Amino acid sequence: MSAEKTSPRIPAIQLCYVRLAVSQPQAAATFATEILGLEHVPNKLEPFLYRSDSRFHTLCLSTAAAKSSIGIEINDEADLDRAAEALASAGLPAREATVDECAQRFVRRALIVADATGNEIDLVLRPAQSGRRYFPSRDAGVTGLQSVGLRSRAIKDDLKLWTILGARVTDRAGEVTYLGIDQKHHRVVLYPSDRAGLVYVSYGVESMDAVMQSNYFVQERQIKIVQGPGREPASGQIFLRFAGPEGYVFSYGYGLRDIEPSHRPRQFTAEASSLCEWGSECTDIAELQPARAG
């Protein structure tokens, strides 16, 4: 029997944060505040930490990290222990984070695991919240960390990890696979690729106007728009994706729809209109092109 049928499902609660491995943190820090509009979080452990909502942080720029990673919150100790066992049984052993690693992530406990492609994922317990109101560094209308796109060498193999974490496939566009872990259409999207890594980091914004205003804002600052403004047929999300420091791509999104309990995954064809119904195409990133979707 497949791992999908035999492994227990450990309900993931939320996408908590993204840790980006950077070599020039000051330039990336300027981008995080002046372009993305995130709030810097002064602290003694991580100098380049940023908020986007009520959480203590959703973005960390790390010079010490060997690779970028994402944080996924797990409900409690028992579920975290069950996750470790299930992942090991599926050939995806997770290691316990050290005390220092947990402190750097502002969580009480963490398991660090890699999917079959090699993307690093932190399974975390009790990520810190902030008692202070989120105060953006510019009025971009950011409402919080929304989703991430991950590269996948073999989506079927990478789905083993996400299935254990209780994620469900909500839709597919060609081989591009949308994964939901809460009421929203997706929090993680797997894109066919020949390597590991983030395709983009997406922050939600409060309105369609906020997306369009940021479109002009980034153009005026001669920042390359990678794709958009556009609208995903599967999720209903209006998006703008643009180049960030050190090859990273960021996105603003609005209108990500909720998923009804009765929703069944749909299969969209592997063509440009399945990735953007407004006709916006990406010429720079292979994973965002319809050729990859198939």
N, C-alpha and C positions, 0 to 999 in steps of 0.2 A: 504494500500500500504506500501511497505517497506521503511525504511529510505533512502535506496540507491536510490530509485526512486523519493522521494519527497524532500530530502534535497538539497539545493544549493551546488554546488561544488566550493570550494575556492582554487584556484590554489596555491599549495605549490611551492616555488622556488628552495630550496636546503636544504640538510642536512647540518646544520651549525656546530654543535659541539656535544660532549658527555661530560656530567658531571658525574664523577664516585665518588660515596660515598666511602671513604677510612678511615681506622682507623690508618694506619701507612704511612702517606704521604711521608716521606723522602725515604723510600724504594721504593715506587711507583714512586717517582720522579726520582730516579736513573735509574729505569727500562725505564721510558719514554725517557730519554736522551741517556743512554749508550746502551740500547737494541733497542728500537723503532727508535731512531735517530731523535727525535723531538727537536725543539728549545725552550728552556725556555724563557718565556716572563716576564721580571721584571716589577712589578707593585705594587701598594699599596693595592689593594683590594683583590686579590687572589694570594697568594704566589706560588701556584703550577699550573701554567698556561702554555700551550704549543702550538706552531704553527707547521703546516705541509705544509703551502702554503701561499697565499697572505692574507688570513684572519688573524685577530688579534689573534685568538686562535681557535683550534678545539678540544682541550682536557683540561678539568679542573679536578684536583684531589681535592675533597672537603671533609674536615673533618666535616663541618657543615651540609651537606646534609643528610637528613634521608634516601633517596634512590637515585639511579642513574637516570639520565634522558637524553634525547636527545633534541636538538634544531632544529626546522624546521622553515625556513624563510617564512613569508607571505608577499605578495607584498606591501600592503599599509594599512592605517588606516581603510578604508572602508571595505576591505576584512577581516581584523582582527575582526571588529565589527560584520560582517556577520557570521564569523566563530563562534563567541561566541553564537550568536542566534541559529545557526544551531546545534551546539553541545548540547546546553541546550534542544532543541526540541527532540534530539535523546537520551536524558537521560544521557548526558556526560557533565555536567556543567563545564565550565572553570572559574577559578578565575583570577582576574587581579593581576599580580605581583606587589609587592611594589617597591618603588623607589630604595631601597637598593638591592632587588632581581634583578632588571634590571641592576643596576650598576655592580653587581657581574657577570652578564652574558654578559656585554658589549653590550647591546642592548638598543634601545630607549623605547621599550614597549614590554610586554610579557603577554601572557595568559598561565596559567599552567593547564593542563588537564591530566586526566588518562584515558587510554582505558579500555575496559570492564575487561581485565585481571588485571589491576592495574599498568601497565607500565606508567611512568610519561613522558609527552611530553610537551616541551615548544614551543609555537607558538610565534615567535619573529618578531619584526619589526626593520629593519635597524641594523643588526649586524655589529659590527665594522670590518673594514678592516685595514690592516697595510700598511703604506707608505714605510716600509723597505723591502728589499729583504729577503726572507726566507733563513736562514742559518742553515742547519742541524747540529746536534751535532755528527753524524757519517754518512758516505756515504752509506746509505741504499737505496738510489734512491727513497725516498718517494716523491710522487707528490701531495698528499692531502688526507683528510678524504674521504673515498669512500662509505662505507655502514655500516649498523649495522644489526645484527640478534637479533630479539626479541622473547622471549618466549610468547606463547599464550595458554590460557586455552580453548578458544573457538574462533577459527579463524573467523567464520562467524560474531560473535558479535564484534570482534576487527576491522573487515573490515569497520564497520559503520563509525568509526572515519576517517579512511584513505580515504574512499570514499568521505566524506565531504571535505577533504583536496585536492581532485582532483587526488589522487593516482590511478593508474590503475593496475590491476593484469596483469602481463606480462606472467607468466608461473606458473605451479604447478608441484611439484615432490611428488607424494602421496598427503598429505595434506600440505606440506611445500609450502608457498605461496610467490612468488616474487612480489614486488611492485615497480613500476617506478613512479618517480615524475618529471623527466626531460627526456633528450634524452637517458640516459643510461638504460640498461636492468632493473636494480633495484638499489634502495638506501636503502630499508628496506626489510628484509625477516622475515616472521612470521613462527615460528617453533612450532608445537604442543607440549604442555608441561602441567605439573600440577601446575605450579607456574609462577609468573612474573619474569622479569629480562632480562638482556642482555645475549645472547648466545655468541656473539663476537663483537668486534669493528674492522673494516677493514680499512686499509690504502692502497691506491693505490701506486704502484711503477712503475718505468719507463720502465722496461723490464723483460722478462722471466729470464734473467741472474741475475737480482737483486733478484728475488724470490729464485733462486737456491743458490746464494751466502749467502743469509740470512738463508737458510736451514742449511748450514754448520756453519754459525756464531752462531746460537742459540744452535746447538748441541755441539759445542766446549765449550760453557758456561754452559753446562749441564741444559739447559732449555728444558722442556718437549714439544715435538711436539705433538699436539693434533690430527691433521689431515694434510696430505699432505707430500710433494707437490702433488697437485691434480688439476683436471680440472672439472669445473661444466658443464655438458652438456647443461643446459638451457641457461646460460649466456656466455659461452665460457671463463670464467675467470679462470686463473691459480692461485692457492691459496696455502698459507702455514699458518696454524693456530697453535698457540703455547700458552702455559700457561703464564699468567702474575701474578702480585701480587694480593693477597687477593681473589683468585678464578676467577679473570677475564681472558678472553681469547682474544688475539689479532690476527690479520690476516694481511698478505700482499697479495695484489691481483694485477694481471696484465691481460690485454686483455678483460676487461668487455665490451661487445659489445654494440653498439648503437641499439636502437629499431626503426624500420621503422614505419611510420604512418599506414601502412597496416597490421602490425603484429597483430595476434590474439593469445590469450593465449593458450598454449599447455599443455596437461596433460601427464606428465611422470609417469611411474609406480613406485610403492612404493618399490623400491629395491636399493641396494647399488650403482649399476651402474648409477642410476638416480641422485645421489648426487655427485658422482665422477667417471668419465669415465676412469680414470687411475688406478682405483682399490684401492685407499687409503681409508681405513675405520677408523672410530673413535670408540674407545672402552671405553672412559672415560666420554663422554658427551652424555646423552641419546638423546637429541634433534638432534644430528648430526648422529644418527643411523637410518637405514631404517625402523626399527620397529616402530619408532616414526613417520616416514614419512607417514605411513598408518594410 
